[in-house]
Amino acid sequence: MDETINSYLTFTVNGGLYGLHVTRVVEIQAYDTPDATPAGLPYMLGLIKHRGHVIPLIDSAAKFGMDPMKIDDQTYVVVIKVDNNGETFNIALAVDEVREVVNIETDGRKQIETSYKPGYVAFAAPTDGGLAMILQPDKIFTDTDVISMATIAQQAGQNK
């Protein structure tokens, strides 16, 4: 992550405010019903086509340990870059609402006690929209998650 850029895209998931460094955001798009997968992960909504590739669409709320999202006409998809052992993957996150890009300077970052936060939250930051939990995309998904999603996407791509 380029720390010289202090810009973060903020979005909501089940009422919580989250953010991602802008260098990890590939695209924001309207939600479209994904293709179903025969054997998916509990937080995987299905597969979508993105720039000629098939990528997983994740229910962000379910992945973050909350009740599954209620998909409606306000739901958006944020395609992000995730690095796993030197290999980069695109993964789509379903989010309730995309808010804005905010600048968060180093001195505006609030550390959270490790025992109170999941490992994929880097820090909290006050914004006009509330306290945003800034995510570390590479830590949201385990190696097993990435391998499972890649296998499912690859199998689906071969069946088309």
Secondary structure, DSSP 8 states (H G I E B T S, - for coil): --TT--EEEEEEETTEEEEEEGGGEEEEEE----B--SS--TTEEEEEEETTEEEEEEEHHHHTTS------TT-EEEEEEEEETTEEEEEEEEESEEEEEEE--GGG-B---GGGS-TTEEEEEEETTEEEEEE-HHHHS-HHHHHHHHHHHHHHHHT-
